[in-house]
Amino acid sequence: MFKLLLDRRAIEATEVGVLLAAVVLIAYGAFQFLGTQIADVVRNVAGNI
């Protein structure tokens, strides 16, 4: 177990995984937020035509 803690490759792989998860969560949140905004704009434009 101690060898695993000293292995730098395992730490680097974990950092990459955490970073990738953060990017995915941020992208998902942005799409959720912008998706509703874009739908509102389209409805506004369609209502005004």
C-alpha positions in Angstrom: 0.0 0.0 0.0 2.8 2.4 0.8 4.4 1.8 -2.6 1.2 2.9 -4.2 1.2 6.2 -2.3 4.8 6.9 -3.4 4.1 6.1 -7.1 4.0 9.5 -8.9 2.2 8.0 -12.0 -0.8 7.1 -9.8 -1.0 10.7 -8.5 -0.7 12.1 -12.0 -3.4 9.8 -13.3 -5.7 10.8 -10.4 -5.1 14.5 -11.1 -6.0 14.0 -14.8 -9.1 12.2 -13.8 -10.2 14.9 -11.4 -9.5 17.6 -14.0 -11.4 15.8 -16.6 -14.4 15.3 -14.3 -14.3 19.0 -13.4 -14.3 20.0 -17.1 -17.2 17.7 -17.8 -19.3 19.1 -14.9 -18.6 22.7 -16.0 -19.5 22.0 -19.6 -22.7 20.2 -18.5 -23.7 23.1 -16.3 -23.0 25.6 -19.1 -25.0 23.7 -21.6 -27.9 23.4 -19.1 -27.8 27.2 -18.4 -27.3 28.3 -22.0 -29.8 25.8 -23.3 -32.6 27.4 -21.4 -31.5 30.9 -22.5 -31.3 29.9 -26.1 -34.8 28.3 -26.0 -36.2 31.5 -24.5 -34.7 33.6 -27.2 -36.1 31.3 -29.9 -39.5 31.5 -28.3 -39.3 35.3 -28.1 -38.4 35.6 -31.8 -41.1 33.1 -32.8 -43.7 35.0 -30.8 -42.7 38.2 -32.5 -43.0 36.9 -36.0 
